[in-house]
Amino acid sequence: MAAKIGKRLTTLPLLIFLPLFLSCSVEGPAPVTTYERIVIDTYEPHGGFPAGFPADTYLGLYDASGNLLAADDDGNTDSGQSGSSRIDYITGLTSGTYYIKVTLGFSSLTLGAYAVRVLSLTPAEAIPAYPPDFDITIDLYESMDAPETELPLSITPASIDVGTDDFGRILDPAADVDWLRFTLP
């Protein structure tokens, strides 16, 4: 008799907690989205610092682990200014955080202003025109300046939203490195 009672007592918790456990939903990882085409380009900000002193830029695109995915120097011929750069990444990026490194181009020795944007486009979509009136924020001690040339950084890069045209800064020829961060949901 005692054996029957002991057996019932050991199965009782199982009968109580098994239905509770089975009714709990298990959430998996967040869904991953693949972005077919990401365009990152620099251009002369209208009304820059001062107007007529655009930076000759060099762009690098990095994943969250610090791997260089793409780079460009002077590949943006749509801007109407020599020295603008463009990365047209069509290999597909997945949800996550990415970093942009902006430095002066290889032939530049002068201070200059630049604007940068990040766009998510379809493969066939035309790259939109630049905003007609855009003034950069003049800050010679920007928070995303870093002497580091590769990730991980000792600073927190400035965030840029995908699809906006509102980010511009100044590059100084004294080894200025601007780091930016964007996130693809």
C-alpha positions in Angstrom: 0.0 0.0 0.0 2.8 2.4 0.9 4.4 1.7 -2.5 1.2 2.7 -4.3 0.9 6.0 -2.3 4.6 6.8 -3.0 4.1 6.1 -6.7 1.0 8.4 -6.8 2.9 11.2 -5.0 5.7 11.1 -7.6 3.3 11.2 -10.6 1.1 13.9 -9.0 3.6 16.8 -9.7 4.0 15.5 -13.3 0.2 15.6 -13.8 0.0 19.2 -12.4 3.0 20.8 -14.1 3.1 18.9 -17.5 -0.1 20.7 -18.8 1.4 24.1 -17.6 4.7 23.4 -19.4 3.0 22.3 -22.6 0.8 25.5 -22.6 3.8 27.8 -22.5 4.9 29.1 -25.9 8.5 29.2 -26.6 9.6 32.2 -28.5 12.4 31.7 -31.0 14.9 34.2 -32.2 13.7 37.4 -33.9 13.1 36.9 -37.6 16.0 37.8 -39.9 15.3 40.1 -42.8 17.6 40.2 -45.8 18.1 43.6 -47.5 18.9 43.1 -51.1 20.6 46.4 -51.7 22.1 49.0 -49.4 23.6 52.2 -50.8 25.9 54.3 -48.7 27.2 57.5 -50.3 28.9 60.8 -49.5 28.2 64.1 -51.2 28.9 67.8 -50.7 26.5 69.3 -48.2 24.8 72.3 -49.7 25.8 75.3 -47.6 28.8 73.3 -46.2 31.8 74.4 -44.1 32.2 76.8 -45.8 30.4 76.2 -49.1 32.8 75.0 -51.7 35.1 72.9 -49.5 33.8 69.4 -49.9 35.8 66.5 -48.4 37.4 63.9 -50.6 36.0 60.8 -48.8 36.9 57.2 -48.5 34.2 54.8 -47.2 34.4 51.4 -45.6 31.4 49.1 -44.6 32.0 46.7 -41.7 29.8 44.1 -40.1 29.4 43.8 -36.3 32.4 41.5 -36.0 34.7 44.1 -37.7 35.0 42.4 -41.1 35.4 44.8 -44.0 32.5 44.1 -46.4 33.1 46.8 -49.0 35.1 50.0 -49.5 35.2 52.8 -52.0 37.2 55.9 -52.9 35.7 58.4 -55.4 33.1 56.0 -56.8 30.1 58.4 -56.5 29.9 60.1 -59.9 26.3 61.2 -59.3 27.2 63.8 -56.7 28.6 66.3 -59.2 31.8 66.5 -57.1 35.0 64.6 -57.5 36.0 62.8 -54.3 32.5 61.6 -53.3 32.3 57.9 -52.5 29.6 55.3 -52.9 29.2 51.7 -51.7 26.3 50.0 -53.6 26.1 46.7 -51.7 24.0 44.2 -53.7 25.2 41.0 -52.0 22.5 41.4 -49.4 22.8 42.3 -45.7 20.8 40.7 -43.0 19.2 42.2 -39.9 21.9 43.6 -37.5 24.3 46.4 -36.8 26.8 47.7 -39.3 29.5 50.3 -39.2 30.7 52.9 -41.6 34.2 54.3 -41.6 34.7 57.7 -43.3 38.2 59.0 -43.8 39.8 61.4 -46.3 40.5 60.0 -49.7 43.9 58.9 -50.7 44.8 62.2 -52.5 43.3 64.7 -50.0 45.3 66.9 -47.8 42.8 69.6 -46.9 40.0 70.0 -44.4 36.6 69.3 -45.9 32.9 68.8 -45.2 30.8 65.8 -46.3 27.3 64.5 -45.9 26.5 60.8 -45.8 23.3 58.8 -46.2 22.3 55.1 -46.0 19.5 53.8 -48.3 17.7 50.5 -48.6 16.6 50.0 -52.2 15.4 47.3 -54.5 17.9 46.1 -57.1 16.1 47.9 -59.9 15.4 51.1 -58.0 17.1 54.3 -59.0 19.2 56.1 -56.4 17.3 59.2 -55.3 18.6 62.7 -55.8 20.4 64.5 -53.0 18.5 66.9 -50.8 18.7 70.5 -52.1 19.2 72.3 -48.8 21.3 70.5 -46.2 23.7 72.1 -43.7 26.1 70.1 -41.8 26.6 70.3 -38.0 29.9 71.9 -37.5 31.7 70.1 -34.6 35.4 69.7 -34.8 35.3 67.3 -31.8 32.7 64.9 -33.0 31.9 62.0 -30.7 32.5 59.5 -33.5 36.1 60.6 -34.2 38.5 57.8 -33.4 42.1 57.1 -34.2 41.3 53.4 -34.4 41.3 52.1 -38.0 39.4 48.8 -37.3 36.7 47.6 -35.0 36.1 47.1 -32.0 36.2 50.8 -31.1 36.8 52.5 -27.8 34.1 55.1 -28.7 30.4 54.8 -29.5 29.9 55.7 -33.1 27.2 58.1 -34.0 24.0 56.4 -35.3 22.6 57.1 -38.7 19.1 56.1 -39.7 18.6 54.2 -42.9 16.7 56.4 -45.4 17.6 59.8 -44.0 19.7 62.5 -45.6 20.6 64.4 -42.5 24.1 63.5 -41.4 27.2 65.5 -42.2 30.5 66.3 -40.6 34.0 67.6 -41.2 37.2 65.6 -41.9 40.5 67.0 -40.9 43.6 65.8 -42.7 45.3 65.0 -39.3 44.3 61.3 -39.4 40.6 62.0 -38.7 38.5 58.9 -38.8 34.7 59.2 -38.4 32.7 56.1 -37.4 29.0 55.7 -37.9 26.6 52.9 -37.0 23.3 51.8 -38.6 20.9 49.0 -37.7 18.8 47.0 -40.1 15.8 45.6 -38.2 
